[in-house]
Amino acid sequence: MKLYVIALFVHIASVLIGGGGAVASDWLFFASLKNKVIDRSELGLLKSMSVLVWIGIVFTTISGLVLIWLKPELLSVFAFRFKLVLFFIIVVNGLFFARYHMKHLQRLQGKNFLNKMRTIELRLLVMSGVISFVSWMSVLFISTTKLQGLSEVIAVAGYCGLLAAGYILATILLRVIWKGSKSGG
């Protein structure tokens, strides 16, 4: 088998693993909003999913570098460059989540974190989840479609629109749950 095909398989599988871990941890976090508490087992699952995300990131990076090494003309393709930008966003967001959000979630383990977190912390947490979900799904979409039929402007505007819509929806959900939390419900 050609090295390129192997690298491409590892690359796509790594995106699926990293993105799957990210989606699972986002889902787990929003599911924990129901009872407004992240317990020890939920926090442990979040940490486990985070390991999957980082495994995906490492192998996506390595296989991506191999793909570029074997086929440097990939860098001239907008879809590939856009995917690199999104992947950079995923890495920065992941580092921010690991260094900032996880520290706060550990501190608030077993407590009603909606009442204990400052509003800015909650907004940053929600935005981080939205960035993670939309970026991973966009990378997967680009990996499978190569953005065929989409202009560069439409692709970037679509990504930004999905981020905005995701943040608005997540904020509305958070406000509904937070309102119930503040009223004791």
Disulfide bonds with the S-S distance in Angstrom:
none
